[in-house]
């Protein structure tokens, strides 16, 4: 490798919103993430439903008539 053109590589502490902490290598010193393998539904086998600002309710309100079979083309 050529000297002086690559960024510094550090041991990095990664902190998840669930509280999990692990170390890896990165050019950043500290990394904060929202989801990791300890809390992600794919790895835990549990599905979490996060309704941000009523998105699910707005979807059901908008497309509810299709589910009730009231709409017939």
Secondary structure, 3 states (H helix, E strand, C coil): CCCCCCCCCEEEEEEECCCCEEEEEECCCEEEECCCCCCCHHHHCCCCCCCCCCHHHHHHHHHHHHHCCCCCC
